[in-house]
Amino acid sequence: MGKVNRKFSAMLVLCLALVVGLTACGGNKSADNTDNGSGDAGEKVTVNFGFWGTAQDLEIYQKAADTISEQYPELELKIKQYPSSEQFWNTLPGEIAAGVAPDFIKMSNEGAYEYINKGLFSPIDELVQAAGVDMSRFPDASKKIWNVDGKQYGVPNSDMPAMFFINEQMWKDAGLGEYPTTWDEVIEAAKVLNKGNVKGIIVNLDAFHITNYVKSFGGGWGNGETINSPENVKALEMIIDMYDEGLAVTPKSLGFGWDGEVFSNEQGAMSTGGYWYKGYLKDANPDLKMVAIPVPKGTTNGSTMSSDAYMVLKDAKNKEAALKAAYYMTNDDTQTAFMELGFNPAVSSLSEQYFEKNPEFKALQPALEYSTDYGYPTDTKRFTDELVKELEGLILGGSGKTAQQILDDIQGQFK
């Protein structure tokens, strides 16, 4: 998959352990175990925000920092940009020890569960009322992604469902009619599109893509509890069959790094993917016309939601102030600026504008209602690595395992 930075190193797990240890060891806490951090009466409370992203992101955030006093005159917001997520996690323990760690950060949901489960972030439920945060601005589907064990951990920032992409010209040249809504229809179309050096469908053997297949059959990983469910087995069996019939291709077998490269080079006619295809294809193959539709049905409507949110660190000096600042980041001006960069705001009143500005994604709007979190186990990297290893071992290595055997073997490691 082409989405940036899904890999979590073993060093991150060590960092988490250090973070928890440092949090337990120090800090001047009030009776509710929260640093006061408010300073003398009349002084501004400084809130530190950390993120990793682009120069454009930094510009937007700096504008928010410059205007936050209009809504929260008692706050001063400082922005710190990290070169990468790895750099952030590697330096966090030392920053906590030195008292200079961010109070809140922005994070993607694809790897968030691991860190929430290990106690790095603070739930915000008890802070919402005191901070004056209106969580009703965000759709229930967005909030649910950031709710773990009945506790809310994130202020939603943006979200977008996974998609299914079709090369429009190939589809028309093949004389095909309406676009598919089910996997059965996709398979029939793939048989027609499968010509010469073009494969009917790209199936990247990557956790993101496989997760969308299993969700379309009513399955999911259940945070490690339902890895070998019948629904998941059925989805993998369909993928294996597509490879056995010669309809599918994985990027690795063609020497490419991810599905978008296969699609842009027009060596595959269809693929699961995400909103990042638009920006990538604009540079990689601006003449290629794509069609984006919801992930087809197996037995139900189902797909992943790529979401990010602002999260208050457990070690934040003033959690209430941090939550106020996090909430301010979702103001209409800031959200509109990110919308211009291609992000769908997790604010109901602005989301409609996104689809007006990005009409090629209009068909995806209904999927916002049913798309859900990835549901990976706590040890996310180990799970995704194992899933990829087993599938590549079958598809590329000829292991001979069945879908049931693959998922049973993985399930046995995550009980």
LUMRO-929291 format. One line per 3 residues: their letters; for each residue x, y, z of N, C-alpha, C. Coordinates in steps of 0.02 Angstrom, whole numbers. Example, Ala and Ser with C-alpha at 12.3 -4.5 7.8 and 13.67 -1.06 7.14 Angstrom:
<pts>
as	660 -284 390 615 -225 390 660 -165 390  642 -112 354 684 -53 357 645 2 394 .
</pts>
This chain:
<pts>
mgk	43 -59 0 0 0 0 44 61 0  20 116 -30 62 174 -38 55 225 16  11 216 63 3 267 114 67 269 156 .
vnr	88 329 172 153 339 203 156 310 273  210 276 288 229 259 356 182 215 394  175 152 371 135 105 409 178 60 451 .
kfs	243 65 447 286 17 480 307 43 548  302 -1 598 321 17 666 379 -28 687  435 1 705 494 -37 722 491 -62 793 .
aml	534 -110 808 537 -136 876 557 -82 925  595 -33 899 615 23 942 554 61 969  500 63 932 441 99 955 412 66 1017 .
vlc	413 -1 1017 386 -36 1075 428 -21 1136  495 -19 1127 539 0 1182 524 70 1205  512 115 1157 497 185 1175 434 189 1217 .
lal	384 148 1199 322 149 1237 333 127 1308  374 76 1316 389 53 1384 424 107 1424  470 142 1392 505 197 1425 459 254 1443 .
vvg	411 268 1396 363 321 1409 321 306 1470  295 245 1473 253 226 1530 293 230 1595  357 207 1592 399 211 1651 411 282 1673 .
lta	427 325 1626 440 395 1643 378 429 1670  320 412 1641 258 442 1664 244 422 1736  258 358 1752 244 334 1819 292 363 1871 .
cgg	351 382 1849 403 402 1896 401 474 1918  376 518 1876 388 588 1893 332 634 1880  347 698 1890 298 750 1875 265 776 1937 .
nks	253 841 1941 216 869 1996 143 867 1980  107 824 2013 38 812 1996 -9 843 2048  -69 861 2023 -121 884 2069 -157 824 2096 .
adn	-211 836 2134 -247 781 2165 -277 733 2114  -295 759 2055 -324 717 2003 -271 688 1956  -208 691 1978 -152 663 1940 -138 701 1876 .
tdn	-159 764 1873 -147 807 1815 -106 866 1836  -52 880 1798 -13 940 1813 -57 1001 1807  -47 1048 1852 -85 1110 1849 -68 1148 1786 .
gsg	-5 1166 1776 19 1195 1714 -12 1263 1697  -49 1293 1743 -85 1354 1725 -47 1417 1741  6 1411 1780 46 1470 1797 8 1517 1842 .
dag	35 1577 1852 2 1627 1894 -59 1655 1858  -105 1683 1899 -166 1712 1872 -148 1765 1820  -184 1763 1765 -173 1811 1712 -120 1791 1661 .
ekv	-80 1741 1677 -30 1717 1629 -61 1668 1581  -34 1667 1521 -58 1619 1471 -32 1549 1486  -72 1500 1470 -52 1430 1475 -23 1410 1407 .
tvn	38 1385 1408 70 1363 1346 53 1290 1333  28 1277 1273 12 1209 1251 57 1192 1192  88 1134 1194 135 1113 1142 102 1059 1099 .
fgf	104 1069 1034 75 1022 986 131 993 943  133 928 936 183 895 895 151 859 836  183 863 778 157 827 720 214 811 673 .
wgt	201 764 628 247 750 573 206 757 510  232 794 461 194 806 401 232 853 354  196 888 312 227 928 260 235 1001 281 .
aqd	271 1039 240 278 1111 251 210 1146 246  166 1120 203 99 1148 198 60 1138 262  68 1079 292 36 1067 357 60 1117 409 .
lei	125 1127 410 154 1173 459 126 1243 451  119 1265 390 93 1332 377 21 1339 404  -19 1287 394 -88 1288 419 -89 1289 495 .
yqk	-48 1248 524 -46 1244 597 -21 1309 628  27 1340 596 54 1403 623 1 1458 622  -40 1457 570 -95 1506 568 -144 1494 625 .
aad	-156 1430 640 -200 1414 696 -170 1438 762  -105 1429 769 -71 1452 829 -75 1528 836  -72 1562 780 -74 1636 781 -143 1663 799 .
tis	-195 1622 788 -264 1647 799 -299 1614 858  -268 1567 892 -303 1531 945 -326 1576 1001  -291 1631 1013 -310 1676 1068 -376 1711 1055 .
eqy	-399 1711 992 -464 1740 977 -521 1701 1010  -511 1636 1016 -561 1593 1048 -541 1576 1119  -477 1567 1130 -451 1549 1197 -396 1598 1216 .
pel	-414 1657 1241 -363 1708 1257 -313 1685 1310  -330 1634 1347 -286 1610 1400 -233 1562 1374  -236 1543 1309 -191 1493 1283 -139 1522 1235 .
elk	-80 1493 1237 -28 1505 1188 -10 1437 1158  -14 1431 1092 -2 1368 1059 65 1369 1023  107 1320 1039 171 1314 1006 172 1250 964 .
ikq	200 1256 904 199 1201 856 270 1173 848  275 1107 851 339 1074 838 329 1021 785  367 1027 731 364 979 676 421 929 683 .
yps	404 864 678 454 811 680 466 786 609  527 765 593 542 742 525 501 681 504  483 638 553 446 578 537 414 551 602 .
seq	369 503 594 338 473 653 391 436 694  439 403 659 491 367 695 532 415 738  547 473 711 586 522 749 547 544 811 .
fwn	482 553 803 441 572 860 443 519 915  429 457 897 426 404 948 494 392 980  547 399 941 614 387 968 637 441 1016 .
tlp	613 503 1006 635 558 1049 586 571 1106  526 543 1103 475 557 1153 496 542 1226  526 484 1240 544 471 1310 591 524 1339 .
gei	641 544 1300 687 596 1324 653 662 1333  606 678 1289 570 742 1295 525 742 1357  495 685 1371 454 681 1432 497 691 1494 .
aag	555 658 1494 600 665 1551 623 737 1561  632 772 1505 655 842 1509 599 892 1516  536 867 1515 479 911 1522 463 953 1461 .
vap	484 930 1402 473 969 1341 433 930 1288  399 877 1309 360 836 1262 297 874 1242  269 858 1183 206 889 1163 150 870 1211 .
dfi	100 913 1215 41 897 1255 -10 859 1215  -11 870 1150 -55 831 1107 -24 825 1038  -45 773 1001 -19 760 935 -76 741 889 .
kms	-62 738 824 -110 711 775 -85 642 754  -131 594 750 -111 526 735 -162 490 692  -138 446 649 -181 405 607 -209 346 646 .
neg	-269 325 628 -300 269 664 -270 202 645  -232 198 591 -207 132 570 -159 102 621  -126 143 660 -81 115 710 -96 138 781 .
aye	-151 175 790 -164 207 854 -182 158 910  -217 104 894 -242 59 946 -185 33 989  -129 18 958 -72 -8 995 -50 41 1050 .
yin	-48 105 1033 -24 154 1081 -77 172 1133  -140 172 1112 -194 183 1161 -193 126 1212  -188 65 1188 -190 7 1232 -131 5 1280 .
kgl	-76 35 1260 -17 35 1304 -13 97 1348  -67 136 1348 -73 190 1398 -37 254 1382  -23 267 1319 13 328 1303 -31 390 1302 .
fsp	-96 379 1287 -142 436 1280 -194 438 1336  -220 498 1347 -270 508 1399 -340 510 1369  -388 473 1399 -457 481 1376 -481 551 1392 .
ide	-526 576 1350 -546 647 1357 -617 655 1383  -652 600 1397 -723 603 1416 -736 652 1474  -695 647 1526 -706 688 1585 -682 760 1577 .
lvq	-649 774 1520 -624 842 1508 -669 882 1461  -711 847 1424 -749 879 1370 -793 936 1396  -830 923 1449 -876 975 1474 -838 1035 1501 .
aag	-787 1022 1542 -749 1077 1572 -714 1118 1518  -692 1086 1464 -657 1121 1411 -704 1155 1362  -769 1140 1368 -817 1171 1323 -812 1145 1252 .
vdm	-795 1081 1245 -786 1050 1179 -853 1021 1156  -874 1039 1096 -937 1015 1068 -924 956 1022  -927 896 1050 -913 836 1011 -969 819 962 .
srf	-1026 853 967 -1081 841 920 -1065 867 851  -1012 906 843 -991 930 777 -966 873 733  -949 817 765 -918 762 728 -967 704 719 .
pda	-968 672 662 -1013 615 651 -998 558 699  -1050 520 714 -1042 463 759 -990 413 733  -990 402 667 -942 354 638 -871 377 650 .
skk	-859 443 647 -792 469 660 -772 460 732  -818 477 777 -803 471 849 -792 398 869  -830 353 839 -825 283 857 -755 254 844 .
iwn	-724 278 791 -656 254 775 -608 268 831  -619 323 867 -573 345 919 -599 329 989  -647 283 992 -675 261 1056 -653 190 1069 .
vdg	-617 180 1123 -590 114 1140 -615 95 1210  -648 38 1214 -675 13 1278 -719 65 1312  -759 100 1271 -807 147 1298 -777 215 1317 .
kqy	-713 227 1301 -681 290 1316 -660 325 1252  -671 391 1250 -653 430 1191 -582 456 1198  -541 442 1147 -471 461 1150 -452 515 1100 .
gvp	-491 525 1048 -471 572 997 -524 623 979  -502 682 961 -545 733 930 -536 724 855  -587 698 819 -579 683 748 -558 744 707 .
nsd	-513 732 660 -490 786 617 -511 775 544  -500 715 518 -520 700 450 -534 625 444  -575 607 396 -586 536 383 -609 526 311 .
mpa	-591 468 285 -609 451 216 -610 375 209  -664 348 181 -667 276 172 -620 251 118  -603 187 123 -564 156 69 -606 155 5 .
mff	-571 146 -51 -604 151 -116 -585 93 -161  -621 89 -216 -604 41 -268 -596 81 -333  -537 75 -364 -521 115 -422 -525 74 -487 .
ine	-549 108 -539 -555 76 -605 -523 123 -657  -484 94 -702 -458 131 -758 -516 143 -807  -539 205 -810 -600 221 -848 -593 203 -922 .
qmw	-536 218 -953 -528 205 -1024 -528 130 -1038  -493 92 -996 -493 19 -1005 -563 -9 -1000  -601 17 -953 -669 -7 -942 -712 6 -1004 .
kda	-707 67 -1030 -746 85 -1090 -723 46 -1151  -658 39 -1159 -632 3 -1217 -654 -70 -1217  -664 -97 -1157 -686 -167 -1151 -761 -175 -1162 .
glg	-796 -119 -1171 -868 -122 -1183 -909 -140 -1122  -881 -129 -1064 -916 -145 -1002 -965 -89 -985  -1018 -106 -950 -1071 -58 -936 -1064 -24 -869 .
eyp	-1113 -34 -825 -1112 -2 -759 -1054 -29 -718  -1031 14 -674 -975 -6 -631 -998 -56 -579  -953 -100 -557 -973 -155 -513 -991 -132 -442 .
ttw	-1036 -169 -412 -1053 -156 -341 -1038 -217 -298  -1024 -274 -329 -1008 -335 -292 -943 -365 -318  -912 -408 -277 -851 -440 -299 -864 -489 -356 .
dev	-923 -519 -357 -939 -564 -413 -937 -525 -479  -963 -463 -478 -962 -422 -538 -891 -400 -555  -850 -388 -504 -780 -370 -515 -743 -427 -549 .
iea	-754 -487 -526 -719 -545 -554 -739 -555 -627  -803 -548 -643 -824 -555 -712 -792 -501 -756  -788 -440 -730 -757 -385 -767 -682 -398 -775 .
akv	-650 -424 -723 -578 -438 -726 -562 -488 -781  -607 -535 -793 -595 -585 -846 -593 -551 -915  -633 -498 -923 -635 -461 -986 -574 -415 -992 .
lnk	-556 -384 -937 -501 -335 -937 -432 -367 -938  -429 -431 -923 -366 -468 -917 -338 -483 -987  -297 -437 -1013 -270 -445 -1081 -197 -425 -1085 .
gnv	-158 -465 -1121 -88 -449 -1132 -50 -440 -1066  -18 -382 -1059 20 -370 -997 -22 -334 -945  -88 -331 -956 -133 -299 -908 -172 -352 -870 .
kgi	-167 -350 -804 -206 -395 -762 -273 -361 -744  -324 -402 -737 -390 -375 -723 -394 -337 -658  -357 -360 -607 -361 -328 -541 -294 -332 -505 .
ivn	-278 -279 -471 -218 -276 -428 -241 -293 -357  -211 -345 -329 -226 -361 -259 -159 -358 -221  -146 -300 -192 -84 -291 -154 -88 -333 -91 .
lda	-40 -376 -80 -39 -419 -21 -13 -379 38  -54 -333 60 -38 -284 112 -98 -282 159  -86 -269 223 -140 -272 272 -197 -225 257 .
fhi	-181 -165 233 -235 -117 217 -284 -148 167  -258 -175 113 -301 -201 60 -338 -264 83  -303 -309 116 -335 -371 139 -390 -355 188 .
tny	-379 -305 231 -430 -286 280 -494 -263 246  -487 -228 190 -547 -205 155 -585 -264 123  -549 -314 100 -583 -373 75 -622 -408 130 .
vks	-590 -418 188 -625 -455 241 -685 -415 269  -679 -349 271 -735 -309 296 -794 -312 248  -781 -320 183 -835 -325 135 -873 -391 139 .
fgg	-845 -437 177 -880 -501 190 -908 -503 262  -909 -445 294 -934 -443 362 -884 -464 414  -821 -470 394 -768 -492 440 -729 -434 470 .
gwg	-671 -451 496 -628 -403 529 -583 -439 577  -533 -403 602 -483 -435 645 -502 -434 718  -550 -392 737 -574 -391 807 -519 -376 857 .
nge	-471 -334 837 -414 -319 881 -378 -383 903  -379 -433 859 -343 -495 871 -387 -553 892  -451 -541 904 -496 -592 930 -529 -634 875 .
tin	-535 -607 814 -574 -641 762 -534 -650 697  -470 -660 704 -427 -665 645 -448 -722 598  -466 -780 626 -483 -837 585 -559 -849 580 .
spe	-597 -795 581 -670 -801 576 -690 -828 507  -748 -860 502 -771 -886 437 -775 -831 383  -795 -770 403 -800 -716 355 -731 -698 326 .
nvk	-681 -696 370 -613 -681 347 -586 -736 301  -601 -798 319 -579 -854 277 -610 -849 208  -674 -832 205 -709 -828 141 -677 -774 96 .
ale	-660 -717 127 -628 -663 89 -561 -684 60  -520 -718 102 -454 -740 78 -461 -793 25  -511 -836 31 -521 -887 -20 -536 -855 -88 .
mii	-574 -801 -87 -589 -767 -150 -526 -737 -180  -484 -706 -138 -422 -678 -163 -377 -732 -193  -371 -787 -158 -330 -843 -182 -356 -868 -249 .
dmy	-422 -874 -255 -452 -897 -317 -435 -850 -375  -436 -784 -362 -421 -736 -415 -349 -745 -440  -304 -760 -393 -235 -773 -413 -230 -839 -451 .
deg	-265 -890 -427 -263 -955 -460 -289 -951 -532  -337 -906 -543 -367 -899 -610 -327 -852 -654  -273 -824 -627 -231 -779 -666 -259 -710 -677 .
lav	-307 -690 -636 -339 -625 -644 -305 -569 -604  -269 -589 -552 -242 -540 -505 -166 -536 -509  -140 -478 -488 -68 -468 -484 -52 -427 -422 .
tpk	4 -442 -391 28 -403 -335 88 -361 -357  95 -300 -332 149 -256 -356 218 -288 -353  230 -326 -300 297 -355 -291 318 -400 -349 .
slg	270 -435 -377 287 -481 -432 306 -444 -495  289 -380 -500 306 -338 -558 364 -292 -544  391 -295 -484 447 -253 -466 427 -183 -442 .
fgw	363 -175 -425 339 -111 -400 333 -113 -324  332 -54 -294 328 -49 -221 258 -50 -193  210 -25 -233 141 -24 -208 92 -23 -266 .
dge	29 -32 -250 -24 -39 -300 -32 21 -346  -22 81 -319 -30 141 -359 18 143 -418  78 114 -410 126 112 -465 101 66 -521 .
vfs	73 10 -502 46 -36 -552 -11 -3 -590  -55 31 -552 -113 64 -582 -91 120 -629  -44 161 -606 -22 218 -646 15 197 -709 .
neq	48 139 -705 82 112 -764 36 70 -808  -27 69 -789 -80 36 -828 -65 -38 -841  -39 -71 -788 -28 -143 -791 -80 -180 -750 .
gam	-127 -143 -722 -184 -172 -686 -243 -126 -695  -302 -154 -707 -361 -113 -725 -400 -90 -665  -396 -126 -609 -436 -108 -549 -394 -121 -487 .
stg	-411 -86 -433 -375 -96 -370 -413 -63 -312  -407 -94 -254 -426 -58 -193 -373 -5 -180  -392 49 -145 -345 102 -131 -376 155 -88 .
gyw	-348 216 -91 -372 270 -48 -368 337 -83  -389 389 -47 -392 456 -76 -325 481 -102  -270 452 -77 -203 473 -98 -190 457 -172 .
ykg	-231 415 -203 -223 401 -274 -228 465 -315  -272 509 -296 -284 570 -336 -220 611 -344  -188 626 -287 -126 665 -289 -70 628 -324 .
ylk	-66 562 -312 -12 523 -342 -19 520 -418  -79 506 -442 -90 499 -514 -81 566 -550  -95 620 -515 -86 686 -546 -14 696 -569 .
dan	33 668 -533 104 673 -552 127 613 -593  104 553 -573 130 492 -604 102 479 -674  38 495 -684 7 484 -749 -53 530 -755 .
pdl	-41 594 -769 -96 643 -770 -148 629 -824  -132 589 -874 -180 574 -927 -227 517 -910  -210 480 -857 -252 422 -839 -315 447 -804 .
kmv	-372 424 -828 -436 441 -797 -459 384 -753  -469 400 -689 -489 348 -642 -562 358 -622  -592 303 -601 -659 305 -571 -652 278 -501 .
aip	-678 313 -452 -675 292 -382 -745 274 -357  -754 213 -333 -818 190 -307 -806 156 -240  -859 143 -201 -849 107 -137 -821 37 -148 .
vpk	-788 11 -97 -764 -58 -99 -824 -103 -113  -819 -147 -163 -876 -189 -181 -898 -235 -124  -959 -257 -127 -987 -302 -77 -963 -373 -88 .
gtt	-948 -406 -32 -943 -478 -32 -1011 -504 -11  -1026 -493 53 -1093 -508 79 -1125 -447 110  -1086 -393 117 -1113 -332 149 -1072 -271 127 .
ngs	-1098 -213 142 -1058 -152 133 -1007 -148 190  -944 -144 173 -893 -141 225 -827 -118 196  -793 -75 233 -727 -50 212 -695 -15 272 .
tms	-632 1 264 -596 36 318 -606 111 312  -600 145 368 -600 218 369 -530 241 387  -498 278 342 -434 309 358 -449 375 393 .
sda	-429 379 456 -447 436 497 -386 460 535  -386 525 551 -337 548 599 -372 593 650  -340 601 706 -371 638 761 -317 669 804 .
ymv	-338 718 844 -293 750 892 -301 713 958  -245 694 987 -245 653 1047 -202 684 1101  -229 686 1162 -194 715 1219 -150 662 1251 .
lkd	-86 677 1258 -41 629 1289 -55 623 1364  -44 564 1389 -56 551 1460 -14 597 1504  45 615 1479 91 656 1518 82 731 1506 .
akn	29 751 1472 17 823 1459 16 862 1524  47 920 1523 51 961 1585 -17 987 1606  -59 1005 1558 -126 1030 1574 -173 1000 1521 .
kea	-205 946 1540 -246 908 1492 -305 949 1466  -336 987 1510 -393 1027 1489 -372 1079 1437  -317 1111 1449 -292 1161 1401 -272 1127 1335 .
alk	-242 1068 1341 -222 1031 1281 -284 1012 1239  -337 992 1273 -398 974 1237 -429 1035 1203  -428 1091 1236 -454 1153 1205 -415 1168 1141 .
aay	-349 1163 1145 -308 1177 1086 -320 1126 1031  -328 1063 1051 -342 1011 1002 -408 1025 966  -458 1044 1005 -524 1060 977 -519 1120 931 .
ymt	-479 1168 949 -472 1228 907 -444 1210 838  -404 1158 835 -376 1137 770 -430 1115 721  -491 1101 746 -545 1079 702 -590 1138 682 .
ndd	-568 1200 695 -608 1257 675 -617 1259 599  -668 1295 577 -685 1293 506 -629 1317 460  -592 1369 481 -539 1395 438 -482 1344 429 .
tqt	-462 1313 485 -409 1263 481 -431 1202 442  -492 1180 454 -517 1122 417 -524 1136 343  -546 1196 326 -552 1214 255 -484 1215 221 .
afm	-434 1239 257 -366 1239 229 -342 1168 214  -356 1122 260 -336 1052 248 -379 1021 192  -441 1043 187 -483 1018 133 -453 1034 65 .
elg	-420 1093 60 -388 1112 -2 -329 1065 -19  -302 1032 32 -247 984 21 -273 914 7  -340 905 8 -368 840 -10 -398 801 47 .
fnp	-401 830 107 -427 793 165 -501 808 175  -540 756 189 -611 765 204 -619 781 278  -643 840 295 -649 859 366 -698 814 404 .
avs	-679 798 465 -724 759 508 -772 806 544  -795 856 509 -845 903 535 -903 900 486  -960 878 511 -1016 864 467 -1034 922 421 .
sls	-1032 983 447 -1052 1041 408 -1004 1057 351  -942 1032 354 -892 1046 302 -883 988 254  -902 928 274 -889 869 233 -924 874 165 .
eqy	-984 902 163 -1020 909 100 -980 951 51  -947 1003 77 -906 1046 34 -848 1007 3  -821 960 42 -765 919 16 -786 882 -47 .
fek	-844 852 -47 -866 813 -105 -885 858 -163  -903 920 -149 -915 968 -203 -849 987 -235  -796 993 -196 -730 1011 -221 -695 952 -254 .
npe	-714 891 -234 -683 830 -259 -737 784 -286  -770 804 -341 -827 766 -367 -810 694 -386  -746 681 -401 -727 613 -419 -735 565 -360 .
fka	-742 591 -299 -752 549 -240 -824 549 -215  -868 582 -251 -938 589 -229 -971 522 -214  -956 471 -254 -986 406 -244 -968 374 -177 .
lqp	-914 400 -147 -891 372 -83 -929 400 -23  -967 452 -32 -999 485 25 -1041 438 67  -1082 393 38 -1121 347 80 -1077 301 123 .
ale	-1017 286 100 -973 241 136 -948 271 202  -954 336 210 -936 367 274 -979 341 331  -1038 317 315 -1085 294 366 -1068 225 392 .
yst	-1038 182 350 -1027 113 372 -953 93 376  -907 134 353 -836 116 357 -813 119 429  -768 75 448 -747 67 517 -671 63 525 .
dyg	-649 59 587 -578 57 603 -547 -8 578  -481 -10 577 -445 -68 551 -451 -129 597  -453 -119 661 -462 -174 707 -402 -219 715 .
ypt	-342 -193 701 -282 -233 709 -269 -251 783  -233 -305 796 -214 -321 864 -168 -268 894  -159 -269 959 -115 -221 992 -45 -221 962 .
dtk	-18 -280 951 48 -286 920 39 -280 844  25 -220 822 4 -208 753 56 -230 702  118 -209 712 169 -225 661 181 -300 655 .
rft	182 -334 711 193 -407 708 136 -441 670  75 -416 681 17 -445 646 21 -432 571  31 -369 552 31 -353 481 90 -387 445 .
del	147 -391 479 204 -426 449 188 -500 438  156 -530 487 140 -602 483 88 -615 428  39 -571 423 -12 -579 371 19 -574 302 .
vke	62 -525 291 95 -517 226 140 -577 212  178 -599 262 224 -655 252 187 -718 231  131 -732 264 93 -792 248 62 -788 179 .
leg	35 -730 161 3 -723 95 55 -725 39  111 -692 49 164 -695 -2 192 -765 -7  195 -799 51 219 -868 49 176 -913 7 .
lil	111 -899 6 65 -937 -35 65 -914 -108  54 -850 -118 45 -824 -186 110 -822 -225  164 -801 -193 228 -794 -227 274 -854 -215 .
ggs	264 -887 -158 310 -941 -140 282 -1011 -147  216 -1016 -159 186 -1082 -169 185 -1126 -107  170 -1097 -49 170 -1135 13 118 -1190 14 .
gkt	64 -1181 -24 12 -1232 -26 -38 -1228 31  -31 -1179 74 -78 -1172 130 -146 -1149 105  -197 -1168 141 -264 -1143 127 -276 -1078 166 .
aqq	-329 -1042 148 -346 -981 184 -358 -996 257  -391 -1052 271 -405 -1071 341 -341 -1084 379  -294 -1119 348 -231 -1134 382 -191 -1070 396 .
ild	-190 -1025 348 -154 -962 357 -182 -923 416  -247 -915 418 -277 -875 472 -276 -912 539  -281 -977 538 -274 -1015 600 -204 -1007 630 .
diq	-154 -1010 587 -85 -1003 610 -73 -933 640  -101 -882 607 -92 -814 633 -132 -805 697  -193 -831 699 -234 -825 759 -199 -855 819 .
gqf	-165 -911 808 -129 -944 863 -76 -901 895  -52 -851 859 0 -806 886 -29 -746 922  -95 -737 918 -125 -676 946 -183 -692 993 .
k	-173 -741 1036 -225 -758 1085 -208 -728 1153 .
</pts>
